[in-house]
Amino acid sequence: FSGGHASSMVYSLLHLWGFDVTIEDLKQFRQTGSKTPGHPEYKHTHGVEITTGPLGQGVANAVGFAMASSYAKHELNTTNEVINHHVYCFCGDGDLQEGISYEACATAGHQQTSNLTIIYDSNDITIEGDISIAWSEDVAKRFEAINFDVITIDGHDFDAIDKALESSRNSDKPTLIIAKTAIGKVTGAELSSAWTASLTAEENDKLNTLINPSFENISYPDFSEVSDMATRDSNHKVLNAIASTVPGFIGGSADLAPSNKTELTGMGDFPKGRNIHFGIKEHSMAAITNAMNVYGLFKVFNATFFIFSDYLKPAARVAALSNIPTHFVWTHDSIGVGEDGATHQPIEQLSQFRAMPNFYTFRPADATENIECWKTALTMD
């Protein structure tokens, strides 16, 4: 089992098969010192045959097991069939992108290690997204070229799986079974298809507009003749220009919309309008907007005074860690805020957010820069 990140499946199977892996062990998954670490470890967990670790290692390990078994047959199977191991390896896209897997499989093909079957869960997904962003090779042709039998099946078709496994056991070559799968296929795909089919043309168009918003046709205000407008005033005009073009652009402030200048004029109040009144609850406001952005249909912003970013920083950090494109609007950062006392004057806040990884901090100096900041921010995922 080469894909260590899915090790919870291995531990569950070991438990069901009677190995020394209890329900309590399963509950301690990925906890330090437990029997069920994030990647299976040899001699640590009963039933784990080898520590595969980094992607690709397990494929090479499987080749090693098959080669050892093949040689054991040669040495021991004289009168009786003492050894008849057939080695099965489960791997994914990440394993086959690693160079080590190709090297090992080339050896297996050259040696005609026929007691090896590699089952490739081909779901076209890696951590960064669709494999097409970094990988375009023809895996089937690659393995055919190194003397493998290659069988491509629907990985959700049980009959096809049985036939492919039977074929691999009777082959005089190592076998690669490319099982085309979809993550979560049996968790609602039919209902989703039925729901999609039920949409009217108008509903479908509106849904697609929300899912795939266009920012190219936004008519931004012309600030070329403006020299002394406060950035929060220009920001108000920019926010409304965006909202006028992008139906899913919504948001609100922590009881400071009149001061932050974040009201979307004439667009009503949530839940039926696009202005959300969060109240004086900065932390929950940020966490709520994070989730609203992850929901997938809306571009959501939140707003407060810059000094109160302290109250929502944990949620801002989660947004950065999770690549959630939440837009935080923070106003009142000038030296003039000092008239309200030291508690309301931001000092170190700017440097702490500029230092936060994966968090883009814009501080426009005038109205024109404000527009350019928003143009950049809207295209970030």
HUFENRA-V507390 format. One record per pair of residues at least 4 apart in sequence whose ideal C-beta (glycine too) atoms are under 6 Angstrom apart, sorted by the first residue. I is the first residue (numbers start at 1). J is the second residue. D is the distance in Angstrom with one decimal. If there is no record, write none. Layout:
i->I j->J d->D
i->I j->J d->D
//
This chain:
i->1 j->10 d->5.3
i->1 j->90 d->5.1
i->2 j->52 d->5.4
i->2 j->58 d->2.5
i->2 j->59 d->5.2
i->2 j->91 d->4.3
i->2 j->95 d->4.7
i->3 j->92 d->4.7
i->4 j->39 d->3.5
i->4 j->52 d->5.7
i->7 j->40 d->5.2
i->8 j->29 d->5.6
i->10 j->40 d->5.8
i->11 j->21 d->5.5
i->11 j->26 d->5.9
i->11 j->36 d->4.8
i->13 j->17 d->5.9
i->14 j->19 d->4.1
i->14 j->21 d->4.5
i->14 j->47 d->4.3
i->15 j->21 d->4.5
i->19 j->46 d->4.6
i->19 j->47 d->3.8
i->20 j->46 d->3.9
i->21 j->25 d->4.9
i->25 j->35 d->4.5
i->25 j->36 d->5.3
i->28 j->34 d->3.7
i->28 j->36 d->5.9
i->29 j->36 d->4.6
i->30 j->38 d->4.6
i->35 j->45 d->5.0
i->37 j->41 d->5.8
i->39 j->53 d->5.8
i->40 j->48 d->4.3
i->41 j->51 d->4.9
i->42 j->48 d->5.7
i->42 j->50 d->4.9
i->42 j->51 d->4.4
i->50 j->61 d->5.0
i->52 j->57 d->4.8
i->52 j->58 d->3.6
i->52 j->61 d->6.0
i->53 j->57 d->5.2
i->55 j->94 d->4.3
i->55 j->95 d->5.0
i->55 j->98 d->5.2
i->56 j->95 d->5.1
i->56 j->98 d->3.0
i->56 j->100 d->4.1
i->56 j->101 d->4.4
i->59 j->89 d->5.9
i->59 j->91 d->5.3
i->59 j->95 d->5.3
i->59 j->101 d->4.0
i->59 j->104 d->5.7
i->60 j->100 d->5.3
i->60 j->104 d->3.7
i->62 j->87 d->5.4
i->62 j->89 d->3.5
i->63 j->104 d->4.3
i->63 j->108 d->4.6
i->65 j->87 d->4.7
i->66 j->87 d->4.2
i->66 j->113 d->4.8
i->66 j->115 d->5.2
i->66 j->116 d->3.8
i->67 j->113 d->5.7
i->69 j->85 d->4.0
i->69 j->115 d->5.7
i->70 j->113 d->5.8
i->70 j->115 d->5.9
i->72 j->76 d->5.6
i->72 j->83 d->4.5
i->73 j->77 d->4.7
i->73 j->83 d->4.9
i->76 j->82 d->4.2
i->76 j->83 d->5.3
i->77 j->81 d->5.5
i->77 j->82 d->5.4
i->77 j->83 d->6.0
i->86 j->115 d->4.9
i->87 j->116 d->5.2
i->88 j->117 d->5.1
i->89 j->118 d->4.7
i->90 j->119 d->5.2
i->91 j->95 d->3.7
i->91 j->120 d->5.7
i->92 j->121 d->4.9
i->93 j->126 d->5.4
i->93 j->131 d->5.2
i->94 j->126 d->5.4
i->95 j->101 d->5.4
i->96 j->101 d->5.4
i->97 j->135 d->5.9
i->105 j->146 d->6.0
i->106 j->146 d->4.7
i->108 j->113 d->4.2
i->108 j->116 d->5.6
i->108 j->174 d->4.7
i->109 j->146 d->3.8
i->109 j->147 d->3.5
i->109 j->148 d->5.4
i->112 j->173 d->5.9
i->113 j->174 d->5.0
i->114 j->171 d->5.8
i->114 j->172 d->5.2
i->114 j->173 d->5.7
i->116 j->174 d->4.2
i->117 j->168 d->4.2
i->117 j->175 d->4.8
i->118 j->176 d->5.0
i->119 j->177 d->4.9
i->120 j->178 d->5.1
i->121 j->179 d->5.8
i->121 j->181 d->5.7
i->122 j->178 d->5.2
i->122 j->180 d->5.2
i->123 j->181 d->4.7
i->123 j->183 d->5.5
i->124 j->130 d->5.9
i->124 j->131 d->5.1
i->126 j->131 d->5.8
i->129 j->133 d->5.8
i->131 j->135 d->4.5
i->140 j->150 d->4.8
i->143 j->148 d->4.0
i->143 j->150 d->5.1
i->143 j->176 d->4.5
i->144 j->150 d->5.4
i->147 j->173 d->5.8
i->148 j->173 d->6.0
i->148 j->174 d->5.2
i->148 j->176 d->4.9
i->149 j->171 d->4.8
i->149 j->173 d->4.8
i->149 j->175 d->4.5
i->150 j->176 d->5.0
i->151 j->164 d->4.6
i->151 j->177 d->5.0
i->152 j->178 d->4.4
i->153 j->160 d->4.1
i->153 j->164 d->5.2
i->153 j->179 d->5.7
i->154 j->160 d->5.6
i->154 j->180 d->6.0
i->155 j->179 d->3.2
i->155 j->180 d->5.6
i->155 j->181 d->3.8
i->156 j->185 d->5.6
i->164 j->177 d->4.8
i->168 j->175 d->3.6
i->171 j->175 d->5.3
i->185 j->189 d->5.3
i->188 j->192 d->5.6
i->199 j->203 d->4.3
i->199 j->204 d->4.4
i->208 j->212 d->5.8
i->210 j->248 d->4.6
i->210 j->297 d->4.3
i->213 j->246 d->5.0
i->213 j->248 d->5.6
i->215 j->378 d->4.8
i->217 j->245 d->5.8
i->218 j->241 d->5.8
i->218 j->242 d->5.7
i->218 j->245 d->4.6
i->219 j->241 d->6.0
i->220 j->241 d->5.2
i->220 j->371 d->4.9
i->221 j->237 d->4.6
i->223 j->367 d->3.7
i->223 j->368 d->5.1
i->226 j->367 d->5.2
i->229 j->233 d->5.1
i->229 j->234 d->5.1
i->229 j->367 d->5.2
i->231 j->235 d->5.9
i->231 j->364 d->5.6
i->231 j->370 d->5.7
i->232 j->261 d->4.5
i->232 j->331 d->4.4
i->233 j->261 d->5.9
i->234 j->367 d->3.5
i->234 j->370 d->4.9
i->235 j->370 d->5.6
i->236 j->261 d->3.8
i->238 j->370 d->5.7
i->238 j->371 d->5.9
i->238 j->374 d->5.4
i->240 j->265 d->5.6
i->242 j->246 d->5.5
i->242 j->249 d->5.2
i->243 j->249 d->4.7
i->243 j->264 d->4.7
i->248 j->297 d->5.7
i->248 j->298 d->4.3
i->248 j->299 d->5.6
i->249 j->299 d->4.9
i->250 j->274 d->4.1
i->250 j->298 d->5.7
i->250 j->300 d->5.7
i->251 j->300 d->5.3
i->251 j->301 d->3.5
i->251 j->302 d->5.9
i->252 j->275 d->5.5
i->252 j->276 d->3.2
i->252 j->277 d->5.8
i->252 j->278 d->5.5
i->253 j->257 d->4.1
i->253 j->260 d->4.8
i->253 j->262 d->5.0
i->253 j->303 d->4.0
i->254 j->278 d->5.0
i->254 j->280 d->5.7
i->254 j->282 d->4.8
i->254 j->285 d->5.1
i->254 j->304 d->4.5
i->255 j->279 d->5.6
i->255 j->280 d->4.7
i->256 j->260 d->4.8
i->256 j->304 d->5.8
i->257 j->262 d->5.0
i->257 j->263 d->5.0
i->260 j->303 d->4.2
i->260 j->331 d->4.9
i->262 j->303 d->4.5
i->262 j->329 d->6.0
i->263 j->275 d->5.9
i->264 j->274 d->5.1
i->264 j->275 d->5.4
i->267 j->273 d->5.5
i->267 j->274 d->4.3
i->268 j->272 d->5.9
i->268 j->273 d->2.3
i->269 j->273 d->4.4
i->269 j->275 d->5.1
i->270 j->276 d->4.3
i->278 j->285 d->4.0
i->281 j->285 d->5.6
i->282 j->304 d->5.3
i->282 j->308 d->5.2
i->282 j->311 d->3.9
i->282 j->312 d->4.3
i->283 j->311 d->5.4
i->283 j->312 d->5.0
i->284 j->288 d->5.8
i->285 j->302 d->5.0
i->286 j->302 d->5.8
i->286 j->312 d->3.9
i->286 j->315 d->3.5
i->286 j->316 d->5.9
i->287 j->315 d->4.3
i->289 j->300 d->4.6
i->289 j->302 d->4.6
i->289 j->326 d->5.3
i->290 j->315 d->6.0
i->290 j->319 d->5.2
i->290 j->324 d->5.0
i->290 j->326 d->5.4
i->292 j->298 d->5.8
i->292 j->300 d->4.4
i->293 j->300 d->5.2
i->293 j->324 d->5.3
i->293 j->325 d->5.9
i->293 j->326 d->5.2
i->294 j->324 d->5.8
i->301 j->327 d->3.9
i->301 j->329 d->5.6
i->303 j->329 d->3.9
i->304 j->308 d->4.4
i->305 j->332 d->4.5
i->306 j->330 d->4.0
i->306 j->332 d->5.9
i->306 j->333 d->4.2
i->306 j->346 d->4.5
i->306 j->349 d->5.7
i->307 j->344 d->5.4
i->307 j->346 d->4.7
i->309 j->330 d->5.5
i->309 j->349 d->5.6
i->312 j->316 d->5.8
i->318 j->322 d->5.8
i->319 j->324 d->4.2
i->319 j->326 d->4.6
i->320 j->356 d->5.6
i->320 j->358 d->4.3
i->320 j->359 d->4.2
i->325 j->380 d->5.7
i->325 j->381 d->5.7
i->332 j->337 d->5.1
i->333 j->346 d->5.1
i->337 j->344 d->5.4
i->337 j->345 d->5.1
i->338 j->345 d->4.6
i->340 j->344 d->3.9
i->348 j->352 d->5.9
i->353 j->359 d->6.0
i->353 j->361 d->4.7
i->354 j->361 d->4.9
i->362 j->373 d->3.9
i->364 j->369 d->3.7
i->364 j->370 d->4.2
i->364 j->373 d->5.0
i->365 j->369 d->5.3
//
